[in-house]
Amino acid sequence: MNKPQSYFHLHLISDATGETLIAAGRAAASQYKNARAIEHIYPLVRTTRQLAKVFEEIDAEPGIVLYTIVDRELADEIDRNCSEMGLPCVSVLEPVLTVFQSYLGAPAGRRVGAQHMLDADYFRRIDALNFTMEHDDGQLPANIEEADVVLIGISRTSKTPTSIYLANRGIKTANVPIVLGTPIPEQLLTAKNPLIVGLVATAERISQVRQNRILGTQPGFSSESYTNRSGIAEELTYARNLCESHDWPIIDVSRRSIEETAAAVLALRSRPR
């Protein structure tokens, strides 16, 4: 018998963007299928005045408190307030910093937002993101050789979101649609630098996604043929045969999140070619 869905408040306090904290909170919350977190996100909290306003909201809707605050005084203030309110709170970074300090034999510098410094790696990611946006959905095929990765697949195999995720990791990613009866760009066949990966899914999965994302009412557009499973199966067979004929690896994204698909692509990149 299924238990009814319950809800709880999850307060996430960060002195930076909160990306690390949000990921940790969601990873933990996902383990509880019958309890859903109502997220309250407080980024860029760096003063006691800002923190006081945060706790006014927490007092109104109490729940679990997670934080990534490197300033020791602010962190102590969070611990103290939560203790007085009888709320559980955890410093997500502190156990990790303790392990680093023990191993490296030196305390952390405790620099706010250190992971977002405008260094060479940051600009590499921005460059990759610009490249990826310019090469979405088969655009600028003449520059495919400059890509690190090229994702190919029929419509609704998560090419674009996976490309953007990879770009945020600094990977220049182009994506090219496979359309039944339409030849793929010649540059793709002669490319030497990029890893070319085919994305596929089950016909059922693609049909479901397409039904929820009908593209429009352009002349000649047929929603029935676009979502028809037998037609989709034919598209997938064509895509698989194309990849196999060129020895391009294939990833089935049917049950994968964007993050998992990107991780699989990165694993392929690490293998010798």
Phi and psi in degrees as a GROMACS rama.xvg file:
@    title "Ramachandran Plot"
@    xaxis  label "Phi"
@    yaxis  label "Psi"
@TYPE xy
-74.271  135.427  ASN-2
-79.0307  146.67  LYS-3
-66.2142  150.553  PRO-4
-69.47  131.895  GLN-5
-115.875  163.951  SER-6
-129.668  150.067  TYR-7
-145.157  155.8  PHE-8
-88.4966  133.496  HIS-9
-123.467  112.139  LEU-10
-99.943  124.625  HIS-11
-119.04  110.994  LEU-12
-111.211  125.391  ILE-13
-137.104  148.274  SER-14
-90.8434  1.70829  ASP-15
-127.952  -140.897  ALA-16
-76.2083  -23.1907  THR-17
88.4302  5.19684  GLY-18
-61.0209  -45.5013  GLU-19
-61.0182  -43.9971  THR-20
-65.7714  -44.7338  LEU-21
-60.9672  -43.635  ILE-22
-62.0483  -42.968  ALA-23
-66.409  -43.9789  ALA-24
-62.408  -43.4832  GLY-25
-69.8862  -35.2727  ARG-26
-62.6835  -42.0353  ALA-27
-70.4656  -44.4213  ALA-28
-64.1693  -31.2478  ALA-29
-65.3097  -16.7604  SER-30
-76.8756  -9.26749  GLN-31
-114.585  94.0512  TYR-32
-70.2115  -21.9673  LYS-33
-100.803  6.11675  ASN-34
-130.7  126.393  ALA-35
-113.333  133.503  ARG-36
-82.8559  134.758  ALA-37
-97.8082  106.769  ILE-38
-82.2332  136.203  GLU-39
-123.381  111.268  HIS-40
-108.624  128.019  ILE-41
-123.972  89.7121  TYR-42
-84.3675  163.013  PRO-43
56.8355  38.7451  LEU-44
-87.9173  110.16  VAL-45
-133.049  2.01052  ARG-46
-133.706  159.692  THR-47
-65.4546  -31.789  THR-48
-65.2736  -44.5806  ARG-49
-62.3232  -40.6497  GLN-50
-65.1882  -36.6116  LEU-51
-61.5876  -41.1731  ALA-52
-65.6061  -36.9659  LYS-53
-60.7702  -44.5195  VAL-54
-73.5945  -19.1246  PHE-55
-64.6613  -39.8335  GLU-56
-72.4916  -38.7391  GLU-57
-64.6454  -38.304  ILE-58
-63.5562  -34.0709  ASP-59
-73.8726  -32.0963  ALA-60
-136.89  75.7199  GLU-61
-64.4261  151.034  PRO-62
-177.037  -157.25  GLY-63
-76.7215  138.989  ILE-64
-117.689  122.427  VAL-65
-117.874  144.47  LEU-66
-147.916  152.621  TYR-67
-127.286  89.7673  THR-68
-125.993  118.124  ILE-69
-84.9456  -23.4411  VAL-70
-68.1501  119.719  ASP-71
-63.5368  -38.4525  ARG-72
-65.8358  -42.4745  GLU-73
-65.9672  -40.2237  LEU-74
-61.5443  -43.0466  ALA-75
-63.1147  -36.1116  ASP-76
-64.6085  -40.0851  GLU-77
-63.0808  -47.461  ILE-78
-58.6871  -43.6816  ASP-79
-65.6877  -46.7473  ARG-80
-62.3356  -42.7438  ASN-81
-65.3183  -38.328  CYS-82
-62.8274  -42.9621  SER-83
-66.7814  -31.2688  GLU-84
-89.4541  -5.59567  MET-85
70.6891  31.8047  GLY-86
-108.916  143.1  LEU-87
-73.3869  137.935  PRO-88
-143.997  148.798  CYS-89
-138.866  132.743  VAL-90
-84.7664  109.812  SER-91
-66.4471  -35.7905  VAL-92
-84.4848  -27.4179  LEU-93
-57.2483  -46.5376  GLU-94
-60.2165  -35.2027  PRO-95
-69.1707  -44.1302  VAL-96
-61.8195  -36.1393  LEU-97
-63.1467  -42.1513  THR-98
-64.8339  -43.8892  VAL-99
-61.1666  -43.198  PHE-100
-64.4345  -40.3427  GLN-101
-64.7706  -41.1991  SER-102
-76.5126  -42.2007  TYR-103
-86.3318  -15.118  LEU-104
72.4915  23.072  GLY-105
-150.206  143.842  ALA-106
-72.0637  157.076  PRO-107
-69.9875  150.308  ALA-108
-70.4806  -19.6512  GLY-109
54.2297  57.108  ARG-110
-96.6561  123.032  ARG-111
-65.4024  129.997  VAL-112
66.6658  24.649  GLY-113
-60.6284  -29.5104  ALA-114
-74.4007  -7.15041  GLN-115
-111.856  26.3906  HIS-116
-64.5332  146.733  MET-117
-82.9901  69.1187  LEU-118
-103.673  -173.138  ASP-119
-61.4342  -35.7923  ALA-120
-66.0561  -38.7583  ASP-121
-60.3265  -48.8901  TYR-122
-69.0563  -27.5445  PHE-123
-64.7219  -40.819  ARG-124
-67.0247  -40.6124  ARG-125
-63.2672  -42.3435  ILE-126
-61.5551  -41.3667  ASP-127
-65.4525  -39.4724  ALA-128
-66.5567  -41.9748  LEU-129
-61.0209  -44.4406  ASN-130
-59.9388  -45.2897  PHE-131
-64.5226  -41.9522  THR-132
-66.1857  -35.4632  MET-133
-72.5082  -21.3036  GLU-134
-115.367  29.6766  HIS-135
-79.7216  140.842  ASP-136
56.9718  41.5067  ASP-137
82.6397  8.99245  GLY-138
-71.5649  151.694  GLN-139
47.8437  55.7164  LEU-140
-61.9817  -22.4227  PRO-141
-64.0999  -20.0271  ALA-142
-101.771  13.9454  ASN-143
-58.1442  -33.5427  ILE-144
-60.4395  -22.6589  GLU-145
-80.368  -11.1696  GLU-146
-74.9839  151.775  ALA-147
-84.6876  -37.0099  ASP-148
-138.083  141.927  VAL-149
-124.485  122.077  VAL-150
-99.4857  130.463  LEU-151
-124.695  153.078  ILE-152
168.501  165.658  GLY-153
-73.8457  173.099  ILE-154
-58.1506  135.507  SER-155
72.4782  40.4504  ARG-156
-110.588  23.6915  THR-157
66.7634  31.9426  SER-158
-65.177  -50.0495  LYS-159
-65.7394  -51.5198  THR-160
-62.0057  -35.1455  PRO-161
-67.3732  -38.7606  THR-162
-61.3046  -44.2207  SER-163
-66.3697  -39.2091  ILE-164
-61.8387  -44.6226  TYR-165
-63.9796  -38.0358  LEU-166
-61.7974  -37.0234  ALA-167
-67.655  -12.7504  ASN-168
-96.6734  4.43565  ARG-169
88.8061  14.1024  GLY-170
-99.6904  115.375  ILE-171
-68.0656  115.326  LYS-172
-127.178  125.015  THR-173
-104.847  155.362  ALA-174
-134.465  142.246  ASN-175
-129.26  125.818  VAL-176
-74.9129  144.099  PRO-177
-102.075  119.476  ILE-178
-119.478  126.824  VAL-179
-56.0102  125.25  LEU-180
86.3995  -3.37255  GLY-181
-111.029  124.255  THR-182
-66.0188  145.43  PRO-183
-78.5653  159.762  ILE-184
-57.4852  138.432  PRO-185
-59.785  -33.4441  GLU-186
-61.5648  -27.9742  GLN-187
-69.4452  -34.2253  LEU-188
-73.8929  -25.8123  LEU-189
-104.455  -2.90284  THR-190
-63.8918  135.651  ALA-191
-109.342  -33.3053  LYS-192
-78.1725  -50.1254  ASN-193
-74.8771  151.093  PRO-194
-81.516  122.518  LEU-195
-102.365  124.608  ILE-196
-128.055  131.858  VAL-197
-91.79  133.707  GLY-198
-107.452  130.086  LEU-199
-132.659  169.962  VAL-200
-155.71  175.805  ALA-201
-72.7139  153.524  THR-202
-60.9721  -36.2708  ALA-203
-62.0969  -45.1708  GLU-204
-64.2775  -45.7263  ARG-205
-65.4058  -39.0168  ILE-206
-60.895  -42.4141  SER-207
-61.3732  -45.9052  GLN-208
-64.7978  -42.8393  VAL-209
-64.5697  -36.5758  ARG-210
-63.0231  -31.2833  GLN-211
-85.1038  -9.30991  ASN-212
-135.297  49.4817  ARG-213
-57.6256  127.753  ILE-214
-74.3658  -23.343  LEU-215
152.022  -165.786  GLY-216
-124.836  41.4969  THR-217
-63.2229  153.753  GLN-218
-56.1103  130.468  PRO-219
88.0441  -7.27323  GLY-220
-74.4102  130.843  PHE-221
-121.553  108.634  SER-222
-65.7451  -30.261  SER-223
-65.2884  -45.8572  GLU-224
-71.2616  -30.3979  SER-225
-66.7976  -33.0411  TYR-226
-105.797  -1.94229  THR-227
-65.958  125.604  ASN-228
-68.0742  -35.3545  ARG-229
-67.9925  -36.9739  SER-230
-67.0124  -39.2885  GLY-231
-65.267  -39.7659  ILE-232
-60.4566  -37.2013  ALA-233
-66.5226  -41.5398  GLU-234
-59.7728  -44.0696  GLU-235
-65.8407  -39.3819  LEU-236
-61.6267  -42.3811  THR-237
-61.7871  -43.9312  TYR-238
-65.0073  -43.9429  ALA-239
-62.8475  -44.5203  ARG-240
-62.6325  -37.9161  ASN-241
-62.6155  -46.1401  LEU-242
-65.6504  -43.4128  CYS-243
-65.901  -35.352  GLU-244
-69.2996  -22.6048  SER-245
-110.211  8.60542  HIS-246
59.466  37.7761  ASP-247
-92.1924  130.639  TRP-248
-63.846  152.78  PRO-249
-121.441  137.831  ILE-250
-121.455  126.217  ILE-251
-86.3231  116.376  ASP-252
-97.8495  9.17916  VAL-253
-52.4118  -46.3054  SER-254
-115.882  22.0033  ARG-255
-106.644  142.288  ARG-256
-76.7507  168.187  SER-257
-57.7309  -42.1307  ILE-258
-62.2386  -40.3851  GLU-259
-69.5973  -38.3936  GLU-260
-63.562  -44.1829  THR-261
-62.3453  -39.4729  ALA-262
-62.9807  -38.5132  ALA-263
-65.7298  -38.0933  ALA-264
-64.7754  -43.9608  VAL-265
-63.2928  -36.1226  LEU-266
-64.1795  -38.0828  ALA-267
-65.9845  -36.332  LEU-268
-64.5325  -31.2567  ARG-269
-77.4612  -12.2564  SER-270
-84.1309  147.143  ARG-271
-66.7577  142.496  PRO-272
